[in-house]
């Protein structure tokens, strides 16, 4: 998170430069700057893949054979010619005209803007799906301004190539500089945590994947990573289709996919408005559907929706203006309709949709009765990067095991997360695995659960599951021991040594804390499910039957089924602690009164 925060600060600086050095609107400068970020990100990935290729590179005449575009294609990565590499652009001479650089057409380039335009053109030639997508209007900037922008983005934050960084940066731009682009309700970047959870539960292996509200392509990136991690080649195993009404988003999606070596068919503009168009003619044909659609959209033309089909349960409520006043159940119906006879869907949805009434309730009842509703997960506040709103993750599975066909697994994860900072929460990698493990056990996939316990033991370097609690106690002891040890050393050390010692102390404490967190996550899982048998856990999960759901008025709100977790006794005497707090409060008030008296006397002495 630190690197991303640093990058945000740099982006803010770049925007200030743009405002000071040009008369461009946020709409005009947004894409050129994102193009530079893309190029920097692509370069980081290029260098990483290049290093992998060179590890086992054959030699000829004592020299290592140079890498080629085909080597990168074999690893699902984007090849960058030298003139399109970020290092090349950053190290160009100040006087471009005097350098007599030639573009791809053989013409001499006279400005840095022309050189960057040429770099974008060269990158587009490496990927058919990028043709016409990358910005090539860099001559609108002065050489000085563009050079400064290149310098700003030449930092280590973009070497962190995991996840949908381009999309996350895009959301930052929407929030900070281009609010007029983001006026459509619900248009915001999907956090990596939620995307990973969806992909992990859907488990894409091969076939057709559709995201009909694809934004910057995070679902495709994580699905590609999942498939590749399983030992398959994502581009060979999967066919990616996307629809995205907002052109900026679609461009970002193509850029993001290209840098990850993925190919897909992405349609944008009016023809990609999913409310009214099945742009790829995929109704009933998808193996997987994943999406984070805009929530609570209103004023959707009912007749146009009806004519466009994909409404197996009928239209949601229509108002006097012949409009759908809330489109959440249009999206839900579409996602279900796109699936083939064995398809799976996973999507983010507004929390209110789990028990909304009127026609929504009728549609929900029909959905539940199909037996295809698989898992429902409640997510707490602050998971979205710029919006503090709770949501739910919905999962459909048309190929559910018969023994759980009449059941829906409800998970209430609102109180299970890692705090990143004051405004942002997420699921750590281990928390994602733990939530996923509940789904595995519900599905009867005990071996996956046992493998996860083995993964914990391996990471903690222990032999038995029962040792998780011992590790936590050991870490607590070590924490105090490390602090005490270094406190003594720091008291005896000279000024020059103290900084080194403090850094050592901080590193050891950090390693110890990380080990404790890992052991706590292992214990969290093991205490609930032991060696691997699913059971309902109060306040966390419940496998409810269709009859149970009917009794609850067809609600799909996890909290209605899982109940409230029992409150653990923290060993603190409430009456005693309240007396202590009251005493502390009186002392603070006395101190405050004393300060006010002192300030008043000083003011009087000054004649104020």
N, C-alpha and C positions, 0 to 999 in steps of 0.2 A: 504493500500500500504506500510506503514512503516514496518509492520511485514514481508512482502514478501521481501522488500529490505534488511532487517536485515538477513533474511534467506540466501539471495544471498551471503552476505558477509561471512556468516558461511560456505557456500558451497565452496567459494573461499579458505577459510582457510583449509577446509578439503582436497581440491585438492592439496594444497601446502604440506600438511602432507603426502598425498599419494605419491607425487613425491619425497619427501625427504626420506620417509621410505620404498619405494619399487621401483622396476624397471618395474612396470606395464605400459602398454600403456593406453591411454585414453579409448580405446575400452574395455580393460580388467577391468578397475576399474569403469567404468560408471555404469554398472548394479548393482554391489555389493553396491555401495553408494546409488543408487536409491532404492535398496531393504531396506536399513536401513531407508530411508525417508518414504517409504511405511509403514514400521512397526511402525514408530513413528506416522504417520498420522492415521493408523488403530487404534492405541492405543487411540488417542484423540477421535475418533469417538466411540470407544468401551466404554470409560468412560462416554461420553455424553448419549449414549443409555442406559447404565447400570443405570445411575441416573434416567432416565425416567421410567425404569422398576421398580426400587425400590420405586418409589413414592407410588404406589398402591399395593405393594407386601404384600401378606397375611403372617401372623405370625403363627408359630406352636411352642407351648410350650414357648411362650414369645419371641421367636427368629424369625427374618425375614428369610424366606426361601431363600437359595442361588440361584443366577441366573444360568440359564442353556443355552446351545446352542440353544434350541428350542425357548427360549424367544427372542433371537436375530434374529432368522430366521423370526419370526412373524413380526419383525419391519424392515425387509430388511437390516439387519446389519450383519457384520462379527463378530462371536464370537472368542475370543482369550483365549486359555488356559493360565494358570498362567505363564508357562515357555516361552510363546511367547509374554508376555506383556512387553512393553518397560521398565516400572518401574523395573521389575524383572531383566532385562538384565543390566540396569544401576547400580543397587545396588549389583551386584555380588561381592564376595570377590576377592581380587587381585590374590590370588593363586588358580586357578581353579582346578588343579590336587588334591590339598589337600582337597578341598571341597567334593570330591567323588560324583559329580553329575552324574546322569544316563540319557542317552538319551532315546528316545521312544522305542528303541529295548532292553533297559536294560544294555547297555554297559557304562562303566565309561568314562566320557569325560575329556580330559587332557588339553584342550585349550579353550580360549574364542571363537575362530573360530568355534570349534565343537558345542559349546553351541548355537551360532547364527544360524549355519546350522540346528540344531535341532529345533530351534524356527521356522525357515522357513518351515521345514517339517511339523510341527504341524499346522501351518496356512494353508498349502496346503490341509491338511486332512479335514479342515472345509469348503472347497469350491472345488467342482469337477472341475470347470473351471480353477482353479489355479494349478492343477496337472502338475508338471514339468515346471512351469512358473517362480517361484521365484528363485533368485540366491542362490546357496548353495555351494559357493566356498570360504567361509570366512577364511579357514585355510591358505590361501595365505598371510594373514596379520599376523603380530606379535600381541600378546595380548595387548602390550602397544599401538600400533597404532590403533587397533580396539576399544579399550577402549576409546581412545581419540575421535574417530569418533562418538561413541555412545554418549559421553558427548556433542559434538558439536551439534548434532541433537536433544538434549534434551532441547529444548527451546520453548517458548510460541508461536513462529511464526506458528508452525504446529498445534496449537490448533484452528486456523482459518480454519474450515473444509468446508467452502462453496466453491463451484466452483472446477475447475479442477486444483488443486494445483500441483499434481504430474506431469501433463502435462506441466504446466508452468515451473516447476523446470527443467523438461527434456529439454525444449527449452533453458533454461539458460546453461545447460551442453553442448548442441549442439553448442551454440554460443561461449562459453568461452573455452571449453577444447577439444571438439571432432568435430572440423570443418570437419575433413575427413569423419565423418558419415553423415554430412549434405550437401554433395556436390550436391545432386540432387536438381535441381532448384525448389524452392517453398516449400521445406519441412520445415515447421515451425508451431508452436503451434497456434491454433485459439484462439484469445482473448475471454474472457468470455462475453464481451459486444456483440460481433457479434453472438456468439452461442445463447445467450439469446434472441436476436432479432429474429433469425431464428426460435427458438422454440416457441416464443410468437406468431409469425404470422402463423406458421404452426398449432399450437394448437393440438398436438398429444393427442388422447384420448384412442384409443385401436387399436390393429392390428399389422401389420408388419412394422418395421422401419429398413431401410438399410442405412448404411454409407459406401460407397464403397471406401473411403479413410480415414479410421476412426482414424488414428493417435493414440493419447492417450485416446480417448473415450469421449471427452467433450460433443459431441452431445447426447450421451447416458445418461450421468450424468444429464445434464440439462433437457432432456426429461423425465427422471425418476422423477426428482424433480417436474416438471410441472404436471405430472399425479398424483403423490402422493398429491400435494397441492390441486388438484381438488377432493380429497377424495377417490381416487381409489388406488389400489395396483399395482405399476408399473410392477412387475414381472408377475402378473396375467393378466393385461390388455394388455401388450405389449410383442412382441417378437423382440429381438434385434439381428441384423446380421451386421457383419463388415468384410471388406476386407482391408488388410494393407500389402503392399509389404515388408516394412522394419520390420524385426523381433523384433528389440528393441521396436519400436512403439507398435507392437501388444502385447508384454509382458506388457508394461505399460498400455495399454488399459484394459487388463484382470485384472491387479492389481488394477487399478482405479475403475473398475466396481465392483470388489469384495469388496473393502472397503466401497462402497456405497450400498452393498447388492443387486446388480443387476446381473442377469445372462444373458449370450448371447453367440452366436456362432461367434467366430472371427477366420478367416482364414488368414494365413500370408505366406510370401515367394512367389515363382514364380507363384503358382496356384492362388494367390490372386492379381496378377497384373491385375487390372480392365480393362486396355486397351485390354487385350487378353482373359480374363476369367470372366464369370458370375459364380463365385465360389459357390454360394448358389442356383443357378438355379431360380432366382427371377425375371427374365424379365417379366414385365407386371403384377406382383403379389404384389407390395408394396403399402401399405397405405400411407407411408411416406418415403421420401428420403431426407437426410440431409448430407451435406459434405462441406469440405474446401479442394478441390483437389489442387495438385501442379499446379501453373500457367505456361503457355507458354512452356510446355515440347515439345522438338523436337525429331526427329529421331524415331518416332513411326512407326512400320511396317504396312503399309496400308493394305496389303493382309491379314495379321493375324487379323487385326481389322475387316475387312469385313467378314472374315470367322466366327468370334466370334459373329456377329450379333449386335443387340441393336442399329441400326442406321436407325431409321424411316425416316430420311431426307437425307440419303446418306452420303458419306464420305466428310470431309473437303478437302481442296486443297492438292494434292499429288505432290511431286517434282520428278525430274528425277531419283532419287535413290529409287523411289517407297516408300517414307516415308511421313508421315504427318508432315509438318514442324512446326505446332503449334497445340497442342492437346486440346486447350480450348473447341472447339466445338465438340470434341469427348466426353469430359466430359458432356457437356450440353445435347448432344443427349442421352447419357446413362441415365442421371438423368430422362429425360422425358420418356424414353423407359421402365424404371423399374416400373413406376407408373401403378396401376390398373385403372379401369374406373372412380374411384372417388378419386384417390390419389392426394397428395400434395407434392411438393418438395421445398426445400429452400437451397441455397448454396452460398458460397463465390466465386467470380470470378474476374479475373483481369479487371480493368476498361476498358482496350482497347477492350475487347470482346463485349462491347455494340454497337460499330459501326465499327467493323473490316469489311473489304471488301472481294471481290472475293467470294469463295464458302461459307465463313462464312455468308455473307450477304444473300445468297440464303437460307441457313438453317434457319437463323433468320426470314426471310420472311415467310417461311412455319410454323415456330413455332408460330408467331404472328397470322397467319390466323387460327390456331386451336382454338383460343379464350381462350387458357389455360394459357397464360402468365398473371399472377395476379398482382404482385407488383415488382417494380424495385427501389432500394434504392442506392444512391451514398454515399460512405463513404470517409471521408477525410484522410489525412496523419496521420501517427504516431499511428494508432490503433493497429498495430502489435507490439509485444513486442520487437523485435530486428530489424525490417525492416520498413523503412519509405516509405511506398508506399500506394497510394489510391486503393480502390477496390469497387466492387459493390455487393450488395446482390440481388439475383434473386429468384423469387417465381413463381411456377406453381401451378395451382389448376384446376383439371379436373371436379370439382363439383361446379364451380362458379355459383352464382345466375344469372338467365337469364337476369335480368335488368342491369347487369354490364358485361355480357358475351363478349361484343364487346369493352370493355374498359380495359386499363392497368393503374394502379395507379403509377405515378412517384413521388418519394420523393427525393429531394436533401438535404441530411443531412450533407454535407461537412462542413458547418459552425456551426453545432449544436453538441456540445460535452463538456465534462469537461476535463480540463487540469490536468493530474496527476503530471507530471513533464516535464522537458524540452524535453524529447524524447517520451513521452507516453500520448495519449489521450484515453478517454473512454466515454461511455454513463452511466450516473448515473442511479439508479433504476427508478427515476421519469422521466428522459429523455427517457428511454426505454418505459415507460408507455405512455408518450406523443406521441411518434412516432407510437406506437401500436394503440393509440386512433384514429389517422388519418385513419388507415386501417379499424378499426371498423366502423367509420362513412361512409367510402366509401362502405363498405359491408352492410350498413343499420342497424348495430348493435348499435343502439342509447343507449340502456339500459346500455351497458358496459361503454360507455362514461359518462353517468350520474353517474354511480357508482364510476368512477374515480374522478369526481368532488366532490362527497360526501366524498371520501377518503381524498382528499386534505382538505376539510373543517374540517373533523374530526381531521386530523393531526395538523391543525392550530388552532383548537378549535374556529371556527367561524360558523355563521349561514348562511351567504349569499355569493354567488360567487363574488358579487360586492365588497366584503371587501378585496380581494386579494391585491389590490393596496394600501389600507390603511395600511395593515400589513407591506408592504415594507417601507412606510414612517415612521411607528412606529419603525421599526428595525433600520432605519438610525438615528432616534433621540436617541434611546437607546444606540446605538454604541458610539455616542459622549458623552452621559451622563455617561456611564460606564467608558470610558477612563478618563474623567474629574474627576469623583469621586475617582477612584483609584490613579490617579496622586497625588491628595491631600493627600490621606492616605499614599502613598509611601514616600512623602516628609517628613511626620511627624514620620514615623515608624523607629524603630531601625534596626540594621543590621540583626538580627535574624528573625524579623517579615517580612522583605521585601520579602523574597523568598516565603513565604506562601501567602502573599497578591498578588504577581505577578501571582502565580499559579491560585488563585481565579479569578483574572481579566481575565486571558487568557481563563479560562473555561467559564466564563460568556459571553465573546466576541464570543467564538466559538459556544456556544448555540444560541446566537442571530444571528450570521451569517448563521448558518444552517437553522434557521427559515426563514430568508430573502431569502435564496436560494430556499427553498421550495415554498414560496409565489411567487417568480419570475417565477418558472416553472409552477405553477398553472395559473398565469396571462398570460404567454406565450401561453398556450393552450386556455384559456377562451377568450382572445382577438380575437383569430382567428376563433373559432368555436362556440362561445356563449353557448347556452343551449344544442346544439347538432345537428347541421346540417352540412353535408359535403359541402365544397366549395373549389374551386381552390384558392390557396394562392400564389401570385407572389413570386418567389424565393424559394418556399418550396415544393408545391405539385400541381399536375395536373392529372386529370383523362382524359386521351387521348383516343380517339376512334381509331379503326384499320385504319380508313380513315386518321386520323391525322398522324398516324405512317407511313402510306404509303407515305404521302406528305413529310415526313422527311427522305425519303430513307430507311425506315425500321430500323432506328436507335432506340436503346433502352437506350440511354443516358438521364437520368433525366434532366440534365441541358438544353438539347435542347427543352424541353417542359415547364419547370416551369419558365424559364426566370430568371431575376435578381431581388432580393428583393430591394425595394426602400430604399435609404440611409436616415437614420433618421438624422434630424438636431440636432446636439449636443449643439447648442446654442453658439458655439465658433466662433468669428469673425476671418476668415482665415487671412486677411491682418494684423490684430492686433497681432495675435498669431505668425505669421512668423516674425514680427518685434521683438517680445520678444525673439524668438529662436535665431535670428541673434545677438541680444544684448548679450545673454547668451554665444553664441559661441565666440564672440570677447573677453569677459571676461575670458573665459577658455584659449583662445590662449595667452592672456597677462600673465595669471598665469603660463602657460607652458613656455613661453619665460623667465620669471623671474626665474623659477626653473632651467632652462638650464644655465642661467648666473651664478647662485649661484654654481651649480655643476662644471662649468668650472673654476671658481675662486678657489674652494676647490682643484681641481685637480692640478692647477698651484702651489698652496701653498705646496702641497705634492711633487712637482717636477715631476709630471707624464706628 
